[in-house]
Amino acid sequence: MKNETITFIGAGNMTAALIGGMLAEGLSAKQIWATDIDQNKLDALAAHSGINVTTESDKAIAVAEVVVLSVKPQVMQSVCETIADAVKVKSPLMVSIAAGIQTTTLNQWLGASLPIIRAMPNTPALIRAGATGLYANAFVTEHHKGLAENILRAVGIVLWLQEEKQMDYVTALSGSGPAYFFRIMEAMEQAGESLGLSHEVARLLTLQTALGAAKLAMESSNDLKTLREKVTSPGGTTEQGLQQMDEHDIDELFKATLEAANKRSQELAKQFGES
Ligand SMILES: NC(=O)c1ccc[n+]([C@@H]2O[C@H](COP(=O)([O-])OP(=O)(O)OC[C@H]3O[C@@H](n4cnc5c(N)ncnc54)[C@H](OP(=O)(O)O)[C@@H]3O)[C@@H](O)[C@H]2O)c1
């Protein structure tokens, strides 16, 4: 990102995380604008980060090469219709981080044929450990892709998708994924307590084990199956524990979990598209 100016529409949690990451990567605060309906939120963000803020979205869009749509899906249509004239003048790259809203729907609301990149980050982006799926529509250039990568890479890893329908799969896997791991960790913590550990000991052992396992898998050249086999000695404790997981068909559980989340993502996309 050299001299491009980026404008965020919506100054909420995700915008604050992305801006924090971009500044930490060395981007100048002068290159970043944020607009919101809430002046207090903008003032807090400006005080914390030094970026430019305004409640007048047209003013912030007029200077932008990239406009990041960072509002809740429920208000996206009215936001797009409000900014439509300003974006038509400038034709910036649009980056939407709202779940479920398709690029054709966004262009319909904007009344234009703009380059749009959809991004599906997840909540660990708030601590710069996110995983983001990206999809580009047909108007996006390689230069645009580099700009979007620079924004999202500041808060974690990014992966490009070839088909827009894969955004629903990403939503089901990594978008909702942190909640699945929280649920598994809750169950492990409770099971540790049931065995007789204190809440605090069970909690910390669970969290550090999850963190360590993910870090080991990320840094290892072994696949997950090999890593699992390496900690499973024949006749040992892990083997007995894993046998229970297989008897309760953990593969089927996760297949059903992701299928249900994917189905809901598709339903929501359809609902927004029709609104
Ligand atoms: N948080 C995540 O981990 C995560 C992950 C993936 C995707 N996303 C997506 O990222 C987007 C932003 O999420 P968030 O968590 O940052 O939401 P958020 O904290 O609610 O931020 C959205 C901001 O936009 C403001 N806003 C509402 N209407 C507006 C308008 N007409 N013009 C300008 N600003 C307006 C909101 O103000 P009010 O609060 O006054 O309404 C709020 O400050 C959402 O679409 C969400 O689905 C979030």
The ligand as an SDF file (V2000), in Angstrom:
LIG
                    3D

 48 52  0  0  0  0  0  0  0  0999 V2000
  -16.8430   -8.6910   14.4100 N   0  0  0  0  0  0  0  0  0  0  0  0
  -16.4300   -9.7280   13.6990 C   0  0  0  0  0  0  0  0  0  0  0  0
  -15.6770  -10.5800   14.1510 O   0  0  0  0  0  0  0  0  0  0  0  0
  -16.8220   -9.9070   12.2580 C   0  0  0  0  0  0  0  0  0  0  0  0
  -16.3560  -11.0150   11.5500 C   0  0  0  0  0  0  0  0  0  0  0  0
  -16.6900  -11.1290   10.2030 C   0  0  0  0  0  0  0  0  0  0  0  0
  -17.4640  -10.1810    9.6010 C   0  0  0  0  0  0  0  0  0  0  0  0
  -17.9230   -9.1430   10.3300 N   0  0  0  0  0  0  0  0  0  0  0  0
  -18.7600   -8.1510    9.6720 C   0  0  0  0  0  0  0  0  0  0  0  0
  -18.1080   -6.9080    9.7380 O   0  0  0  0  0  0  0  0  0  0  0  0
  -19.1090   -5.8870    9.7340 C   0  0  0  0  0  0  0  0  0  0  0  0
  -18.8160   -4.9470   10.8730 C   0  0  0  0  0  0  0  0  0  0  0  0
  -18.8750   -5.6800   12.0860 O   0  0  0  0  0  0  0  0  0  0  0  0
  -18.5610   -5.0040   13.4940 P   0  0  0  0  0  0  0  0  0  0  0  0
  -18.4770   -6.1150   14.4600 O   0  0  0  0  0  0  0  0  0  0  0  0
  -17.4220   -4.0660   13.3270 O   0  0  0  0  0  0  0  0  0  0  0  0
  -19.9270   -4.2000   13.7010 O   0  0  0  0  0  0  0  0  0  0  0  0
  -20.1890   -2.9080   14.6130 P   0  0  0  0  0  0  0  0  0  0  0  0
  -19.2420   -2.8960   15.7510 O   0  0  0  0  0  0  0  0  0  0  0  0
  -21.6690   -2.8640   14.8590 O   0  0  0  0  0  0  0  0  0  0  0  0
  -19.7810   -1.7130   13.6350 O   0  0  0  0  0  0  0  0  0  0  0  0
  -20.5970   -1.1720   12.6450 C   0  0  0  0  0  0  0  0  0  0  0  0
  -20.5870    0.3400   12.8170 C   0  0  0  0  0  0  0  0  0  0  0  0
  -21.2960    0.9470   11.7450 O   0  0  0  0  0  0  0  0  0  0  0  0
  -22.1330    1.9360   12.2800 C   0  0  0  0  0  0  0  0  0  0  0  0
  -23.2350    2.3020   11.3670 N   0  0  0  0  0  0  0  0  0  0  0  0
  -24.5210    1.8700   11.3820 C   0  0  0  0  0  0  0  0  0  0  0  0
  -25.2100    2.4660   10.3760 N   0  0  0  0  0  0  0  0  0  0  0  0
  -24.3280    3.2560    9.7180 C   0  0  0  0  0  0  0  0  0  0  0  0
  -24.4400    4.1220    8.6060 C   0  0  0  0  0  0  0  0  0  0  0  0
  -25.6040    4.2810    7.9900 N   0  0  0  0  0  0  0  0  0  0  0  0
  -23.3380    4.7870    8.1910 N   0  0  0  0  0  0  0  0  0  0  0  0
  -22.1580    4.6410    8.8240 C   0  0  0  0  0  0  0  0  0  0  0  0
  -22.0000    3.8410    9.9040 N   0  0  0  0  0  0  0  0  0  0  0  0
  -23.0670    3.1460   10.3400 C   0  0  0  0  0  0  0  0  0  0  0  0
  -22.6060    1.3450   13.5750 C   0  0  0  0  0  0  0  0  0  0  0  0
  -23.1950    2.3060   14.4050 O   0  0  0  0  0  0  0  0  0  0  0  0
  -24.2980    1.8020   15.5120 P   0  0  0  0  0  0  0  0  0  0  0  0
  -23.5180    0.9580   16.4750 O   0  0  0  0  0  0  0  0  0  0  0  0
  -24.7750    3.0930   16.0840 O   0  0  0  0  0  0  0  0  0  0  0  0
  -25.3360    1.0390   14.7570 O   0  0  0  0  0  0  0  0  0  0  0  0
  -21.2750    0.8050   14.1070 C   0  0  0  0  0  0  0  0  0  0  0  0
  -20.5170    1.8190   14.7020 O   0  0  0  0  0  0  0  0  0  0  0  0
  -20.4600   -6.5820    9.8510 C   0  0  0  0  0  0  0  0  0  0  0  0
  -21.0660   -6.6680    8.5920 O   0  0  0  0  0  0  0  0  0  0  0  0
  -20.1020   -7.9510   10.3600 C   0  0  0  0  0  0  0  0  0  0  0  0
  -21.0200   -8.9210    9.9290 O   0  0  0  0  0  0  0  0  0  0  0  0
  -17.5960   -8.9750   11.6360 C   0  0  0  0  0  0  0  0  0  0  0  0
  1  2  1  0
  2  3  2  0
  2  4  1  0
  4  5  1  0
  4 48  2  0
  5  6  2  0
  6  7  1  0
  7  8  2  0
  8  9  1  0
  8 48  1  0
  9 10  1  0
  9 46  1  0
 10 11  1  0
 11 12  1  0
 11 44  1  0
 12 13  1  0
 13 14  1  0
 14 15  2  0
 14 16  1  0
 14 17  1  0
 17 18  1  0
 18 19  2  0
 18 20  1  0
 18 21  1  0
 21 22  1  0
 22 23  1  0
 23 24  1  0
 23 42  1  0
 24 25  1  0
 25 26  1  0
 25 36  1  0
 26 27  1  0
 26 35  1  0
 27 28  2  0
 28 29  1  0
 29 30  1  0
 29 35  2  0
 30 31  1  0
 30 32  2  0
 32 33  1  0
 33 34  2  0
 34 35  1  0
 36 37  1  0
 36 42  1  0
 37 38  1  0
 38 39  2  0
 38 40  1  0
 38 41  1  0
 42 43  1  0
 44 45  1  0
 44 46  1  0
 46 47  1  0
M  CHG  2   8   1  16  -1
M  END
$$$$
